[in-house]
Structure formats: structure tokens, C-alpha cells
Amino acid sequence: MNATFQAMRGYTEHAVSIKNGRRAEYEIIARVTQGLRDTAIKAKSDFPSYAHALHDNQRLWTALVVDIVDKENPLPEDLKARIIYLAEFTRHHTKKILREKASVLPLLEINMAILRGLKTEGPSK
């Protein structure tokens, strides 16, 4: 491989990885949701993987809250409040799931609703 080809290849790989805000959010939430769903199916036989996926989902919601409380975030205040509420619900519900006192279904439904909203609402960021 010559240096020019390597440079072009490196540039192309990075250019492809750059995405607009909404698409990147969608892909991250979709990946976390898929991991949660996949591990929930085998939670009885592989609880550590399931717990890790629940943790990833919790980290996702924490990151969403950190993002929306930023003064520069343009989302309407009522939407920010709803996201904070969902993050709190997710935190409490995750604790119940880890104690085997609740189903993962509400978390999956919330994430899917967020994905639908990202897919259909307005122009991309």
C-alpha cells in the first residue's frame, strides 16, 4: 500500500463515521436497545450479560439527561422535563429488574418510543 492510498482510506473511514446528531443518537439508542432485548431473552442463563445491558441502558439515559440540561440544548423545556422523568423511571425500574421484581418490557417500550420520535420528528440536527 502506498502512502496516498492509506491516507485516502483513512480519510474515507472517518468521513463515513461522521453522522448528523439525530442519526447518531438513533444509532446509539438502537444499539443499546437491541443489546437489552437480546440479553433479556437469555437473562436466566446469562444474568451477567443482562445486567451489563441494563447498565448500558442506564448510562444512555444518564447521558441523555446530561445533554438536555446543558444551557445550549435547544429542546423545549417540557420535552426536557419528560426526558428527565423517563430517565428517573428508568433508573428506578432498572433496580427492580435487577432484583427480579419487574419486567424489562417498559424499558424496551420507552426506548422504542424514543427511536420512533427520532426517526419521524422534523429535520435532522
LUMTORNU-153770 format. One record per residue (C-alpha): x, y, z. Coordinates in steps of 0.001 Angstrom, whole numbers, plus 500000, padded with zeros to 6 digits. Layout:
N
XYZ...
END
This chain:
125
500000500000500000501337503394499161501015506434501425498417508159499227496125505133499267496486504813503050495699508493503545492632508304501294491444505170503048491868506779506466490004509891505369487158507864503862486741505769507000486495508889509171484233510734506756481805507819506718481772507674510522480683511298510891476908511486511216474412514175511974473196514461515575469816512791515228471159509842513238473974509276515737471508509405518643469227506987516843472030504507516207473296504600519788469834504140521288469033501392518768472249499539519613471637499762523377468005498692522937468983495733520760471548494637523338468982494916526096466433492904524150468925490227523114470233489695526640466758489781528215465844486699526197468593484706527900468606486512531259468102483322533252471091481580531694473387484621531367472420487159534001475801488987533931475302489919530261471759491034531017472951493155533954475626494687531707472987495588529088470818497152531801473854499151532911474467500305529330470850501426529119471219503316532384474385505018531097472486506002527949469737507682529960472275509422532178473999510780529062470662511984527681469967513909530879473448515427530898472879516541527309469487518123527883470428520076530997473117521863529012472082525523528667472825525357524929470375522483524338467543523858522165464846521349523168461653522819524641461528522804528438458501520491528572460312517887526462463384518194528668461211517593531733459674514483530156463106513093529302464287513677532869461169511902534143461815508935531838465434508784532992464292508668536624461729505990535806464418504004534001466734504243536999464083503043539456462744500356537158466233499012536443466731498454540175463522496426540270464613494370537272467960493595538884466095492353541964463937490258539603460817492170540672459943493694537283459983493086533553462318494751531079459382495417528744458687499008529913462321499973529292462227498486525807458945500283525072460362503624526227463485503225524105461407502209521081459192505277521533462307507479521599463556505775518432460231506403516683460420510052517699463958510436516424463006508782513166459947510918512448460333514328514090461459517261511999464694517772510117467970516283511261470222518337513510
END
